[in-house]
Amino acid sequence: MSYTVGQMAKPDSIGQFEQLVLTAILSQRDDAYGVTIHAKVAELARPKEISLGAVYVTLDRLEDKGFVSSRLSDPTPERGGRAKRCYRLEALGERALEESAVTAKRIWDTIAEIWGKEWARQWGKRWGKEVGL
């Protein structure tokens, strides 16, 4: 038996790790640079370990896709006179993140409907979130 893929993923679709990185940039607003983005991604992905290198590779890919843009900040004394590369979410990235959030919500609603409200409450307690049902 063989399978044929008729269509590749849309170029503006994003994977789970890209969702995490875009969400981190969104949450950091004007202070989104490698270290702060990594810290937020690590928080969102817990208990998984996240490497700084994986974040930088993903930032490069997201910039190539036009989802984010970057600029160099002014050099700072606390960085030994080096500049930070600051990242900003672009309209295409916002749209991709919104689409993925809507899809995730549909998935969550379907699972909660099948497995029940009690499962959803227990899941929320385990992950430290209140679940609105």
C-alpha positions as CSV (number, residue, x, y, z in Angstrom):
1,M,0.0,0.0,0.0
2,S,1.3,3.4,-0.8
3,Y,0.3,6.9,0.1
4,T,0.5,10.0,-2.0
5,V,0.7,13.4,-0.5
6,G,-1.4,15.6,-2.7
7,Q,-0.6,18.9,-1.2
8,M,2.3,20.2,0.9
9,A,1.6,22.4,4.0
10,K,0.7,26.0,3.2
11,P,3.8,28.2,3.4
12,D,2.1,30.3,6.0
13,S,1.2,27.3,8.2
14,I,3.4,26.8,11.3
15,G,4.5,23.9,13.5
16,Q,4.2,23.6,17.2
17,F,7.6,25.0,18.0
18,E,7.1,27.9,15.7
19,Q,3.8,28.6,17.5
20,L,5.8,28.7,20.8
21,V,8.3,31.1,19.4
22,L,5.7,33.4,17.8
23,T,3.8,33.4,21.1
24,A,6.9,34.3,23.0
25,I,7.6,37.3,20.7
26,L,4.0,38.4,21.0
27,S,4.2,38.3,24.8
28,Q,7.6,40.2,24.9
29,R,6.4,43.1,22.8
30,D,9.3,45.5,22.4
31,D,11.7,43.4,24.5
32,A,11.8,40.3,22.3
33,Y,15.4,39.2,21.8
34,G,17.0,35.7,21.8
35,V,17.4,35.3,25.6
36,T,13.9,36.6,26.5
37,I,12.3,34.7,23.7
38,H,14.1,31.5,24.9
39,A,13.0,32.1,28.5
40,K,9.3,32.4,27.5
41,V,9.4,29.4,25.1
42,A,10.9,27.3,27.9
43,E,8.1,28.5,30.2
44,L,5.4,27.7,27.6
45,A,7.0,24.3,26.7
46,R,7.6,23.0,30.3
47,P,8.4,20.4,31.3
48,K,10.3,20.0,28.0
49,E,13.9,21.3,27.8
50,I,14.4,23.9,25.1
51,S,17.8,24.8,23.7
52,L,18.8,28.4,22.9
53,G,20.1,27.1,19.6
54,A,16.7,25.7,18.6
55,V,15.2,29.1,19.3
56,Y,17.7,30.9,17.1
57,V,17.3,28.4,14.2
58,T,13.5,28.9,14.4
59,L,13.8,32.7,14.5
60,D,15.9,32.6,11.3
61,R,13.3,30.3,9.6
62,L,10.4,32.6,10.8
63,E,12.3,35.6,9.5
64,D,12.9,33.9,6.1
65,K,9.1,33.2,5.9
66,G,8.3,36.8,6.6
67,F,6.5,36.0,9.9
68,V,9.0,38.1,12.0
69,S,11.5,40.9,11.4
70,S,14.6,41.8,13.3
71,R,16.7,44.8,14.0
72,L,19.9,45.5,15.9
73,S,19.5,47.5,19.1
74,D,21.9,50.2,20.2
75,P,25.0,48.6,21.8
76,T,24.8,48.4,25.6
77,P,27.6,48.6,28.2
78,E,26.2,45.5,30.1
79,R,26.7,43.5,26.9
80,G,30.3,44.7,26.4
81,G,29.2,47.2,23.8
82,R,27.4,44.6,21.7
83,A,23.9,45.1,20.2
84,K,20.9,42.8,20.7
85,R,19.0,41.4,17.8
86,C,15.4,42.4,18.6
87,Y,12.4,40.6,16.9
88,R,9.0,41.8,16.0
89,L,5.9,39.9,14.9
90,E,4.8,40.8,11.4
91,A,1.2,40.7,10.1
92,L,1.8,37.4,8.3
93,G,3.1,35.9,11.6
94,E,0.1,37.3,13.5
95,R,-2.2,35.7,11.0
96,A,-0.4,32.3,11.1
97,L,-0.5,32.4,14.9
98,E,-4.2,33.3,15.0
99,E,-5.0,30.4,12.6
100,S,-3.0,27.9,14.7
101,A,-4.7,29.1,17.9
102,V,-8.2,28.7,16.4
103,T,-7.3,25.2,15.2
104,A,-5.9,24.3,18.7
105,K,-9.1,25.6,20.2
106,R,-11.2,23.4,17.9
107,I,-9.0,20.4,18.8
108,W,-9.3,21.1,22.5
109,D,-13.1,21.5,22.3
110,T,-13.5,18.2,20.4
111,I,-11.3,16.3,22.9
112,A,-13.1,17.9,25.9
113,E,-16.5,17.0,24.3
114,I,-15.5,13.4,23.9
115,W,-13.5,12.8,27.1
116,G,-15.8,15.0,29.2
117,K,-15.8,18.1,31.4
118,E,-14.3,16.2,34.4
119,W,-11.3,15.2,32.2
120,A,-10.9,18.9,31.2
121,R,-11.0,20.1,34.8
122,Q,-8.4,17.5,35.9
123,W,-6.2,18.4,33.0
124,G,-6.4,22.0,34.0
125,K,-5.5,21.2,37.6
126,R,-2.5,19.1,36.5
127,W,-1.2,21.9,34.2
128,G,-2.0,24.8,36.6
129,K,-4.7,26.4,34.4
130,E,-8.4,27.1,35.1
131,V,-10.4,25.6,32.3
132,G,-13.5,27.5,31.2
133,L,-16.2,25.0,30.2
